Amino acid sequence: MDVLSDILGSLRLTGGVVIDADLHGDFCVRAQFTPAHCAPFFPTPDTLISYHYVRCGRMIVEVDGMPPAIVEAGGIAILPRNDPHLLSSRPGLQPADADEIGWVTADGVHHVEQGTDGPKTEVWCGFLGTAKSSEHPLLDALPPLLVLDVADGEAEWLDSSLRFVAEENPPPDVVAKLAELFLGQAIRDYVETLPADAKGWLRGLTDPAVTKALGIIHNRFAEDLEVEQLAREAGVSRTVLGERFVELIGEPPMRYAGRWRMRMAANMLREGRDNTANIAFAVGFNSEAAFNRAFKREYGEPPATWRRRVEAEQRAQERELVARYELPEQVVRYCTAHDGTRLAFSIVGNGPPLVKTANWLNHIEYDWTSPLWRHWLRELTADRTLIRYDERANGLSDWDTPELSLDAFVDDLACVVDAAKLDRFDLLAISQGAAVAIAYAVRHPERVRKLVICNGYAQGWEVRAEPEEVARREAMITLSEMGWGSDNPAYRQIFTGTYIPGASHEQMDWFNEMQRRSASPKNAVALQRMLGKLDVVHLLDQVRTPTLIFHSRRDQAVPFAQGELMASRIRGATFVPQDSDNHIVLATEPAWQHFTDVTRAFLDDEPGDDSYAAPARPRVDDDIRDCRSKDGTRIAYALCGEGFPLVKAPNWMTNIGLDWTSPVYRHWVAEGARANRLLRFDMRGFGMSERDPMAFDFESMVDDLACVVDDAGVERFDLFGISHGAAIAMAYAARHPDRVRKLMLVNSFAAGWKVRADPEELAWRQSLAEMNQREWAFRRSALGEMFITLYFPSAGPDLIAWNNEHLPELGSIPNLQPMIDLAATIDVRDELRKIRAETLVLHARQDGNAVIDVGRQVAEGIAGARFVELDSANHVTLGDEPAWPVLAGEMRTFLRAER
């Protein structure tokens, strides 16, 4: 490794790709990476290096104080200090801010699109980060902008690598390593252009004697080097080396050597793997006291104090991430197992206790900010007290433990629940935690109320003894022995790819790093060996706890047959197959919503009910009633669930008797009834309400809402509306501010399409209306091909078939056109300023029925309203799309929070 590679490696660079820019014609974008761009990947670094790789086309990069640089396809623009800059097709254009023309995709990538008609330029943008302790004069010595052509010459190999990265989107650690390589190549190219009389740190890389001395200092920092030795090995006199070093590097060789040694020590302290005494020895000190003095001279405080401060800063950054994802505060506690092993556990949330057994691998602090576990934590802490702990030999629990065995694991669980003072609780077990939970439940049946198992097993891989799996596991153990603790994640990626093949790159990168942080190489191997020997099959028929078992059909880590085995042997257990490839169920897959719905119903259900089977919805019953509106029209409404009242304003094409089976509304009703007393009703002319109403106008529908809440005896409530139902909700909230506590509006509009009077929209709406008026007889086709396409672009055949089958029960055909006309002429814009309720507005970014700008106008018209964009094209958010968990999380947080 050369001197420059040593330096770049010492910077401990981290990296990610966060913007995929699609530019065309005339474009100009103001670009600079911010802490918000880094947050999804890791805590904000102190120093940022940004870069832009032009995949096709061309662009001009402008930085203040430098001439514009043209970057062609295959070129990289690198900004070593992340200076503000412009990306444009030509100078002089008005710039747009990248954040204002961008959005975030489901896997956390920012996408930017801008320009006019014309040639296309695709740019792949990313950053490198480094901490203050890793600062080096190298970065300060570079100009604000470097341009590297990787399509030709010695750097041509980088072009194919970058194109692979652009197409395959590997994890950010791979991106960081590649970026480190092209940064090094760009610096080398720049150094070659320096004039012979140039001075400064970079010029030192061209001096043979100085370069040789730097290489010795970097690679032998633990040795007690002397300047005479450096000069001799560099082939010059002591005086010549000293003069050249000071002239080019800016300080004497021995001062540089001392600073480099402290840089290596700081990196070791930051990694947190060794104590101060070991680090002192590793960097060449015979005495910890001498090391402490040297470190304090360099960094202004002793190494132990420095480490505590850095760790505290990192925890503070992690707490900011937790706050961003609105998780409650976590407090880590400790208890001691019977053999003296110290165990870390945490208690968080409020409500009935739910204990999660440990699984491969855990780190209760690092997990708390995880992109892989955050949806689990948000769900499990929503209405319950969650108790988690780190298994012995990993995480924050003792790594040096006298025993790894099933009995020791069961004893650990017993010690944690005793320390938490839990008498009776529900138990959640994932993966290997299933065997521990089963053994504990058999030994302590009086303490476990309900047991939920997800992708668990009763037999370890060695007991199952399937030749192909045994061979694979042995190979994984060999890889763990070779390089588990290394900075190269390839040794841990095999586990990541097995456990979460469907994960985003952010999630995979996090899981790679979590494994390294959570266990030593020795413990990773020992745990794999021990887990392979687990066998609790003989205990299955002794389980008396009501048990719910999930298993992903294509789980690569644990065979689906293991879930079936446990379900067949545990008396009365319910088995729920999950349509998933992942061992850890991800928020963006439909299996997650299914898991949460069924688990809530199971845990909320009273124990001892042998008739329980996995429901398609929470176990709540509708109390269906009706009332008469002001003009005498009969309105049907339903009440279900318990808690603070939540009222749903009506939509057309609903039937409260079918809501629980509707692919459009069942997840909405389940979510609404999860922690609230949900009141919903059918719009006049539709569903179970009177099909031939006395009147069919907007004011009558607002009266219907008033009639329903009064008849149900609801005085004060939260209110939400979707589409035109949101307009009804807005009108009611404006006129009855004393009754509505909170208001949530989804894909809403304050003015219908005829009122908005956009010429293009008027044209296609009118065409659709004429087609429907002319041919109501082919209603099934019209609904499937036109309205479903308009409202639900991502709809599958099941949704279309369900709506076609139940069309007569959903609405009266004669009322469809009047409803279309009514929605087109809605205008509640004057009501917005009168709304006093705390308001949340959510809108699908690609909604074709109500474009996102009309949602923004609603939010801007209501004082203090919060606006949230959803990555969706559906007018009513569907339960199987990635936007639904986001919407549901926003809804829970909004309704739960006190004003």
NORNORJO-V645951 format. One record per residue. N is the residue number from 0. RES is the residue in one letter. PHI is phi in radians with two decimals (* if undefined). Layout:
n;res;phi
N;RES;PHI
N;RES;PHI
This chain:
n;res;phi
0;M;*
1;D;-1.44
2;V;-1.06
3;L;-1.09
4;S;-1.12
5;D;-0.99
6;I;-1.16
7;L;-1.07
8;G;-1.13
9;S;-1.25
10;L;-1.26
11;R;0.90
12;L;-1.17
13;T;-2.11
14;G;-2.74
15;G;-2.88
16;V;-1.98
17;V;-2.19
18;I;-2.33
19;D;-1.98
20;A;-1.75
21;D;-2.01
22;L;-2.01
23;H;-2.74
24;G;1.03
25;D;-1.50
26;F;-2.50
27;C;-2.73
28;V;-2.17
29;R;-1.47
30;A;-2.23
31;Q;-2.92
32;F;-1.23
33;T;-2.21
34;P;-0.96
35;A;-1.11
36;H;-1.20
37;C;-1.38
38;A;-0.92
39;P;-1.14
40;F;-1.75
41;F;-2.98
42;P;-0.95
43;T;-1.00
44;P;-1.29
45;D;-1.37
46;T;-2.20
47;L;-2.07
48;I;-2.06
49;S;-1.91
50;Y;-2.64
51;H;-2.38
52;Y;-1.83
53;V;-1.48
54;R;-1.40
55;C;-2.69
56;G;1.50
57;R;-2.73
58;M;-2.68
59;I;-1.92
60;V;-1.94
61;E;-2.11
62;V;-2.21
63;D;-0.93
64;G;1.52
65;M;-2.29
66;P;-1.20
67;P;-1.01
68;A;-2.04
69;I;-1.58
70;V;-2.07
71;E;-1.59
72;A;-0.97
73;G;1.55
74;G;-1.86
75;I;-2.19
76;A;-1.73
77;I;-2.08
78;L;-2.03
79;P;-1.04
80;R;-2.08
81;N;0.99
82;D;-1.15
83;P;-1.02
84;H;-2.72
85;L;-2.01
86;L;-1.99
87;S;-2.57
88;S;-1.48
89;R;-2.80
90;P;-1.15
91;G;1.61
92;L;-1.44
93;Q;-1.27
94;P;-1.42
95;A;-1.90
96;D;-1.30
97;A;-1.00
98;D;-1.19
99;E;-1.44
100;I;-2.01
101;G;-2.14
102;W;-2.59
103;V;-1.90
104;T;-1.42
105;A;-1.09
106;D;-1.66
107;G;1.51
108;V;-1.62
109;H;-1.40
110;H;-2.12
111;V;-2.17
112;E;-2.38
113;Q;-2.82
114;G;2.32
115;T;-1.92
116;D;-1.08
117;G;2.70
118;P;-0.99
119;K;-1.68
120;T;-2.20
121;E;-1.86
122;V;-2.22
123;W;-1.95
124;C;-1.98
125;G;-2.71
126;F;-2.59
127;L;-2.07
128;G;-2.29
129;T;-2.56
130;A;-1.51
131;K;-1.03
132;S;-1.14
133;S;-1.81
134;E;-1.02
135;H;-2.55
136;P;-1.08
137;L;-0.93
138;L;-1.15
139;D;-1.20
140;A;-1.40
141;L;-1.43
142;P;-1.26
143;P;-1.09
144;L;-2.47
145;L;-2.11
146;V;-2.13
147;L;-2.14
148;D;-1.66
149;V;-1.74
150;A;-1.56
151;D;-2.39
152;G;1.26
153;E;-1.15
154;A;-1.62
155;E;-1.03
156;W;-1.03
157;L;-1.22
158;D;-1.07
159;S;-1.13
160;S;-1.15
161;L;-1.18
162;R;-1.16
163;F;-1.06
164;V;-1.10
165;A;-1.11
166;E;-1.54
167;E;-1.68
168;N;0.89
169;P;-1.25
170;P;-1.08
171;P;-1.03
172;D;-1.18
173;V;-1.19
174;V;-1.03
175;A;-1.08
176;K;-1.15
177;L;-1.14
178;A;-1.08
179;E;-1.05
180;L;-1.18
181;F;-1.32
182;L;-1.12
183;G;-1.08
184;Q;-1.12
185;A;-1.10
186;I;-1.16
187;R;-1.07
188;D;-1.07
189;Y;-1.18
190;V;-1.07
191;E;-1.14
192;T;-1.56
193;L;-1.16
194;P;-1.17
195;A;-1.07
196;D;-1.62
197;A;-1.16
198;K;-2.08
199;G;1.96
200;W;-1.04
201;L;-1.13
202;R;-1.10
203;G;-1.09
204;L;-1.24
205;T;-1.71
206;D;-1.59
207;P;-1.01
208;A;-1.19
209;V;-1.13
210;T;-1.08
211;K;-1.09
212;A;-1.13
213;L;-1.06
214;G;-1.06
215;I;-1.12
216;I;-1.07
217;H;-1.19
218;N;-1.56
219;R;-2.20
220;F;-1.17
221;A;-1.46
222;E;-1.45
223;D;-1.51
224;L;-1.33
225;E;-2.23
226;V;-1.14
227;E;-1.11
228;Q;-1.13
229;L;-1.04
230;A;-1.11
231;R;-1.08
232;E;-1.26
233;A;-1.47
234;G;1.45
235;V;-2.37
236;S;-1.34
237;R;-1.03
238;T;-1.14
239;V;-1.09
240;L;-1.09
241;G;-1.08
242;E;-1.15
243;R;-1.13
244;F;-1.12
245;V;-1.15
246;E;-1.13
247;L;-1.67
248;I;-1.62
249;G;1.73
250;E;-2.78
251;P;-1.15
252;P;-1.01
253;M;-1.24
254;R;-1.17
255;Y;-1.09
256;A;-1.07
257;G;-1.13
258;R;-1.18
259;W;-1.13
260;R;-1.06
261;M;-1.22
262;R;-1.09
263;M;-1.11
264;A;-1.12
265;A;-1.11
266;N;-1.10
267;M;-1.15
268;L;-1.11
269;R;-1.10
270;E;-1.18
271;G;1.29
272;R;-1.55
273;D;-2.15
274;N;-1.41
275;T;-1.11
276;A;-1.09
277;N;-1.16
278;I;-1.18
279;A;-0.99
280;F;-1.14
281;A;-1.12
282;V;-1.80
283;G;1.73
284;F;-1.74
285;N;-1.50
286;S;-2.36
287;E;-1.13
288;A;-1.11
289;A;-1.13
290;F;-1.07
291;N;-1.02
292;R;-1.16
293;A;-1.13
294;F;-1.14
295;K;-1.13
296;R;-1.07
297;E;-1.40
298;Y;-1.94
299;G;1.47
300;E;-2.75
301;P;-1.07
302;P;-1.03
303;A;-1.12
304;T;-1.14
305;W;-1.06
306;R;-1.08
307;R;-1.07
308;R;-1.14
309;V;-1.08
310;E;-1.12
311;A;-1.13
312;E;-1.12
313;Q;-1.14
314;R;-1.11
315;A;-1.12
316;Q;-1.12
317;E;-1.17
318;R;-1.13
319;E;-1.10
320;L;-1.11
321;V;-1.05
322;A;-1.09
323;R;-1.09
324;Y;-1.68
325;E;0.99
326;L;-1.60
327;P;-1.19
328;E;-1.17
329;Q;-1.91
330;V;-2.10
331;V;-1.55
332;R;-2.19
333;Y;-2.36
334;C;-2.47
335;T;-2.14
336;A;-1.24
337;H;-1.15
338;D;-1.65
339;G;1.63
340;T;-1.23
341;R;-1.47
342;L;-2.07
343;A;-1.69
344;F;-2.53
345;S;-2.44
346;I;-2.18
347;V;-2.62
348;G;1.64
349;N;-2.39
350;G;2.18
351;P;-1.00
352;P;-1.30
353;L;-2.26
354;V;-1.79
355;K;-1.81
356;T;-1.23
357;A;-1.22
358;N;-2.46
359;W;-1.35
360;L;-1.71
361;N;-2.14
362;H;-2.66
363;I;-1.08
364;E;-1.42
365;Y;-1.18
366;D;-1.07
367;W;-1.13
368;T;-1.90
369;S;-1.34
370;P;-1.24
371;L;-1.61
372;W;-1.92
373;R;-1.08
374;H;-1.24
375;W;-1.11
376;L;-1.15
377;R;-1.09
378;E;-1.19
379;L;-1.29
380;T;-1.77
381;A;-1.10
382;D;-2.29
383;R;-2.41
384;T;-1.64
385;L;-1.73
386;I;-2.01
387;R;-2.15
388;Y;-2.62
389;D;-1.61
390;E;-1.07
391;R;-0.93
392;A;1.39
393;N;-2.68
394;G;1.12
395;L;-1.56
396;S;-1.34
397;D;-1.03
398;W;-1.47
399;D;-1.69
400;T;-2.17
401;P;-1.28
402;E;-2.64
403;L;-2.13
404;S;-2.82
405;L;-1.06
406;D;-1.06
407;A;-1.15
408;F;-1.14
409;V;-1.17
410;D;-1.12
411;D;-1.06
412;L;-1.05
413;A;-1.08
414;C;-1.16
415;V;-1.16
416;V;-1.19
417;D;-1.21
418;A;-1.11
419;A;-1.42
420;K;1.03
421;L;-1.77
422;D;-1.56
423;R;-2.54
424;F;-2.78
425;D;-1.59
426;L;-2.23
427;L;-1.96
428;A;-2.22
429;I;-2.07
430;S;1.01
431;Q;-1.11
432;G;-1.07
433;A;-1.10
434;A;-1.09
435;V;-1.14
436;A;-1.13
437;I;-1.11
438;A;-1.10
439;Y;-1.16
440;A;-1.10
441;V;-1.23
442;R;-1.35
443;H;-2.32
444;P;-1.09
445;E;-1.29
446;R;-1.79
447;V;-1.73
448;R;-1.39
449;K;-2.41
450;L;-2.22
451;V;-2.03
452;I;-2.09
453;C;-2.23
454;N;0.92
455;G;-1.69
456;Y;-2.63
457;A;-1.73
458;Q;-2.23
459;G;-1.23
460;W;-1.09
461;E;-1.26
462;V;-1.27
463;R;-1.08
464;A;0.96
465;E;-1.48
466;P;-0.90
467;E;-1.12
468;E;-1.20
469;V;-1.05
470;A;-1.09
471;R;-1.13
472;R;-1.12
473;E;-1.11
474;A;-1.13
475;M;-1.12
476;I;-1.14
477;T;-1.07
478;L;-1.08
479;S;-1.10
480;E;-1.13
481;M;-1.32
482;G;-2.74
483;W;-0.95
484;G;-1.51
485;S;-1.31
486;D;-1.25
487;N;-1.36
488;P;-1.37
489;A;-1.01
490;Y;-1.20
491;R;-1.72
492;Q;-1.09
493;I;-1.10
494;F;-1.21
495;T;-1.06
496;G;-1.12
497;T;-1.37
498;Y;-1.40
499;I;-2.38
500;P;-1.09
501;G;-1.64
502;A;-1.30
503;S;-1.27
504;H;-1.15
505;E;-1.06
506;Q;-1.16
507;M;-1.10
508;D;-1.08
509;W;-1.08
510;F;-1.14
511;N;-1.01
512;E;-1.21
513;M;-1.02
514;Q;-1.09
515;R;-1.12
516;R;-1.25
517;S;-1.51
518;A;-2.69
519;S;-1.31
520;P;-0.96
521;K;-1.08
522;N;-1.24
523;A;-1.06
524;V;-1.20
525;A;-1.08
526;L;-1.13
527;Q;-1.06
528;R;-1.07
529;M;-1.16
530;L;-1.14
531;G;-1.12
532;K;-1.65
533;L;-1.04
534;D;-2.74
535;V;-2.15
536;V;-1.00
537;H;-1.17
538;L;-1.65
539;L;-1.03
540;D;-1.31
541;Q;-1.70
542;V;-1.27
543;R;-1.95
544;T;-1.40
545;P;-0.95
546;T;-2.25
547;L;-2.12
548;I;-2.14
549;F;-1.87
550;H;-2.70
551;S;-1.25
552;R;-1.06
553;R;-1.98
554;D;-1.05
555;Q;-1.55
556;A;-1.50
557;V;-2.33
558;P;-1.03
559;F;-0.97
560;A;-1.08
561;Q;-1.19
562;G;-1.13
563;E;-1.08
564;L;-1.05
565;M;-1.10
566;A;-1.13
567;S;-1.33
568;R;-1.75
569;I;-1.52
570;R;-1.07
571;G;1.32
572;A;-1.19
573;T;-1.76
574;F;-1.89
575;V;-2.15
576;P;-1.16
577;Q;-2.01
578;D;-1.43
579;S;-2.68
580;D;-1.68
581;N;-1.73
582;H;-1.30
583;I;-1.88
584;V;-1.18
585;L;-1.64
586;A;-1.15
587;T;-1.54
588;E;-1.91
589;P;-0.99
590;A;-1.03
591;W;-1.17
592;Q;-1.09
593;H;-1.09
594;F;-1.04
595;T;-1.17
596;D;-1.08
597;V;-1.23
598;T;-1.16
599;R;-1.01
600;A;-1.07
601;F;-1.15
602;L;-1.27
603;D;-1.41
604;D;-1.22
605;E;-1.21
606;P;-1.17
607;G;1.58
608;D;-1.61
609;D;-1.22
610;S;-1.44
611;Y;-1.11
612;A;-2.39
613;A;-1.02
614;P;-1.52
615;A;-1.49
616;R;-2.67
617;P;-1.01
618;R;-1.35
619;V;-2.32
620;D;-1.92
621;D;-1.39
622;D;-1.75
623;I;-1.61
624;R;-2.35
625;D;-2.55
626;C;-2.56
627;R;-1.89
628;S;-1.31
629;K;-1.01
630;D;-1.63
631;G;1.64
632;T;-1.22
633;R;-1.41
634;I;-2.06
635;A;-1.61
636;Y;-2.43
637;A;-2.34
638;L;-2.10
639;C;-2.75
640;G;1.39
641;E;-2.30
642;G;2.26
643;F;-1.11
644;P;-1.08
645;L;-2.23
646;V;-1.94
647;K;-1.79
648;A;-1.15
649;P;-1.38
650;N;-2.01
651;W;-1.31
652;M;1.05
653;T;-2.19
654;N;-2.58
655;I;-1.05
656;G;-1.36
657;L;-1.95
658;D;-0.96
659;W;-1.23
660;T;-1.83
661;S;-1.27
662;P;-1.18
663;V;-1.56
664;Y;-2.12
665;R;-1.08
666;H;-1.25
667;W;-1.13
668;V;-1.18
669;A;-1.07
670;E;-1.19
671;G;-1.11
672;A;-1.57
673;R;-1.11
674;A;-2.38
675;N;-2.38
676;R;-1.51
677;L;-1.56
678;L;-2.06
679;R;-2.38
680;F;-2.61
681;D;-1.51
682;M;-1.09
683;R;-0.92
684;G;1.56
685;F;-2.42
686;G;1.00
687;M;-1.63
688;S;-1.35
689;E;-1.04
690;R;-1.36
691;D;-2.05
692;P;-1.23
693;M;-1.12
694;A;-2.53
695;F;-2.39
696;D;-2.53
697;F;-1.10
698;E;-1.08
699;S;-1.11
700;M;-1.25
701;V;-1.17
702;D;-1.08
703;D;-1.04
704;L;-1.07
705;A;-1.09
706;C;-1.11
707;V;-1.14
708;V;-1.16
709;D;-1.21
710;D;-1.12
711;A;-1.39
712;G;1.28
713;V;-1.65
714;E;-1.54
715;R;-2.29
716;F;-2.77
717;D;-1.60
718;L;-2.35
719;F;-2.40
720;G;-2.51
721;I;-2.04
722;S;1.01
723;H;-1.20
724;G;-1.09
725;A;-1.16
726;A;-1.13
727;I;-1.08
728;A;-1.10
729;M;-1.08
730;A;-1.09
731;Y;-1.14
732;A;-1.09
733;A;-1.20
734;R;-1.56
735;H;-2.31
736;P;-1.10
737;D;-1.33
738;R;-1.69
739;V;-1.77
740;R;-1.37
741;K;-2.36
742;L;-2.27
743;M;-2.13
744;L;-2.15
745;V;-2.12
746;N;0.84
747;S;-1.65
748;F;-2.65
749;A;-1.66
750;A;-2.37
751;G;-1.16
752;W;-1.20
753;K;-1.24
754;V;-1.27
755;R;-1.12
756;A;0.99
757;D;-1.35
758;P;-0.96
759;E;-1.14
760;E;-1.16
761;L;-1.00
762;A;-1.14
763;W;-1.32
764;R;-1.13
765;Q;-1.13
766;S;-1.10
767;L;-1.12
768;A;-1.10
769;E;-1.12
770;M;-1.11
771;N;-1.23
772;Q;-1.15
773;R;-1.33
774;E;-2.38
775;W;-1.09
776;A;-1.13
777;F;-1.75
778;R;-0.97
779;R;-1.06
780;S;-1.18
781;A;-1.06
782;L;-1.10
783;G;-1.19
784;E;-1.65
785;M;-1.96
786;F;-1.18
787;I;-1.12
788;T;-1.09
789;L;-1.22
790;Y;-1.47
791;F;-2.35
792;P;-1.02
793;S;-1.64
794;A;-1.09
795;G;-1.66
796;P;-1.10
797;D;-1.12
798;L;-1.16
799;I;-1.07
800;A;-1.11
801;W;-1.11
802;N;-1.15
803;N;-1.12
804;E;-1.14
805;H;-1.80
806;L;-0.91
807;P;-1.07
808;E;-1.42
809;L;-1.44
810;G;-2.70
811;S;-1.56
812;I;-0.93
813;P;-1.06
814;N;-1.54
815;L;-1.14
816;Q;-1.15
817;P;-1.03
818;M;-1.21
819;I;-1.05
820;D;-1.13
821;L;-1.11
822;A;-1.09
823;A;-1.20
824;T;-1.90
825;I;-1.02
826;D;-2.66
827;V;-2.05
828;R;-1.06
829;D;-1.27
830;E;-1.39
831;L;-1.01
832;R;-1.18
833;K;-1.58
834;I;-1.30
835;R;-1.95
836;A;-1.23
837;E;-1.07
838;T;-2.23
839;L;-2.08
840;V;-2.02
841;L;-2.04
842;H;-2.58
843;A;-1.24
844;R;-1.13
845;Q;-1.90
846;D;-1.02
847;G;-1.56
848;N;-1.57
849;A;-2.43
850;V;-1.05
851;I;-1.07
852;D;-1.09
853;V;-1.25
854;G;-1.18
855;R;-1.08
856;Q;-1.10
857;V;-1.09
858;A;-1.09
859;E;-1.24
860;G;-1.46
861;I;-1.83
862;A;-1.02
863;G;1.33
864;A;-1.14
865;R;-1.78
866;F;-1.95
867;V;-2.21
868;E;-1.53
869;L;-1.93
870;D;-1.43
871;S;-2.67
872;A;-1.99
873;N;-1.51
874;H;-1.27
875;V;-2.02
876;T;-1.08
877;L;-1.59
878;G;-1.27
879;D;-1.80
880;E;-1.89
881;P;-1.00
882;A;-1.21
883;W;-1.12
884;P;-1.00
885;V;-1.15
886;L;-1.08
887;A;-1.08
888;G;-1.13
889;E;-1.09
890;M;-1.12
891;R;-1.09
892;T;-1.09
893;F;-1.12
894;L;-1.28
895;R;-1.39
896;A;-1.19
897;E;-1.37
898;R;-1.28
